[in-house]
Amino acid sequence: DVIWWKDSGLKIPKDAIIKEGNLNYIIRNRAGYTDKIPVKILRDNGKFLLVENYITEELKEIGYTGQEIKLMPSVSLYDEIVLNK
């Protein structure tokens, strides 16, 4: 967890981001299972990004249904992130 100016989030390498349309995703590997997780980029220094999970209201605005949001995984501290997937 990193605090950068007024933002607080998770620091990840820029190579871990997958861009699809207007959304940014990361691939998380947990116990051999991979999940594609949408993340909000807070800061970018060229090599690393500060990201956080979207909140429910933001996901609804993007177009996810209540059921999709309920089943959606989130990224947290110490998760294994896949690079260049």
C-alpha positions in Angstrom: 0.0 0.0 0.0 1.5 3.3 -1.1 0.4 6.9 -0.3 1.3 9.3 -3.2 0.2 12.9 -2.7 -3.3 12.5 -1.5 -4.0 9.1 -3.1 -3.6 5.7 -1.4 -3.5 2.4 -3.4 -1.5 -0.5 -4.6 1.7 -0.1 -6.4 2.0 -2.3 -9.5 4.3 -2.4 -12.6 3.0 -0.6 -15.6 3.6 -3.8 -17.6 0.8 -5.5 -15.6 -2.0 -3.4 -17.1 -4.2 -4.6 -19.9 -6.2 -1.9 -21.6 -9.6 -2.9 -23.2 -11.7 0.0 -24.4 -11.8 2.7 -21.7 -11.0 0.2 -18.9 -7.8 -1.0 -17.4 -7.4 -4.6 -16.1 -4.9 -6.7 -14.3 -4.6 -10.5 -14.2 -4.4 -11.9 -10.7 -3.1 -15.4 -10.0 -4.3 -16.8 -6.8 -3.7 -20.5 -6.0 -3.3 -21.3 -9.7 -6.6 -19.6 -10.7 -6.4 -16.4 -12.8 -8.9 -13.5 -12.6 -9.2 -10.5 -14.8 -9.9 -7.5 -12.5 -10.8 -4.0 -13.5 -8.7 -1.4 -11.7 -8.7 2.4 -11.5 -5.4 4.1 -12.1 -4.8 6.9 -9.6 -1.2 7.8 -10.4 1.4 7.0 -13.1 5.2 7.7 -12.8 6.1 6.0 -16.1 7.3 2.7 -14.6 4.8 2.0 -11.8 1.1 2.7 -11.3 -0.9 3.4 -8.2 -4.2 1.6 -8.5 -7.3 0.7 -6.5 -10.5 -1.3 -7.0 -13.6 0.3 -8.4 -16.5 0.8 -5.9 -19.9 -0.7 -6.6 -21.4 2.6 -7.9 -18.6 3.1 -10.3 -18.9 -0.4 -11.7 -22.7 0.2 -12.2 -21.9 3.4 -14.1 -19.5 1.4 -16.3 -22.2 -1.1 -17.2 -21.7 -4.1 -14.9 -24.9 -5.7 -13.6 -25.5 -6.3 -9.9 -24.8 -10.0 -10.3 -21.5 -9.4 -12.1 -20.4 -7.0 -9.4 -21.4 -9.5 -6.7 -19.1 -12.2 -8.3 -16.3 -9.8 -9.3 -13.0 -10.4 -7.5 -10.8 -7.6 -6.2 -7.1 -7.1 -5.9 -5.5 -6.7 -2.5 -2.2 -6.5 -0.8 0.2 -9.5 -1.5 -1.8 -10.7 -4.5 0.3 -12.2 -7.3 -0.1 -10.1 -10.5 0.8 -11.5 -13.9 2.9 -9.4 -16.2 2.5 -9.2 -20.0 -0.3 -11.8 -20.1 
